[in-house]
């Protein structure tokens, strides 16, 4: 789906579009990208303009595992800070 197609879709679906008021971002998760011609050009353009991020599966899985750990560490830190202020 091109940027223009996504914008047209969001324009024709205003209720759904409210979730994307600041625009949209695509994260492509795959081990290899084997694109040619127009698709390769679009991939490079979207990557350059910041609307597309490509991750391999290993990176994606590490990030999804790390996010809950980071959240729990931050929650524990804030709890310790709150106790110290009492």
Secondary structure as UniProt FT lines:
FT   HELIX           3..12
FT   HELIX           14..17
FT   HELIX           18..20
FT   TURN            21..22
FT   STRAND          26..29
FT   HELIX           37..48
FT   TURN            49..50
FT   STRAND          52..55
FT   HELIX           57..85
//
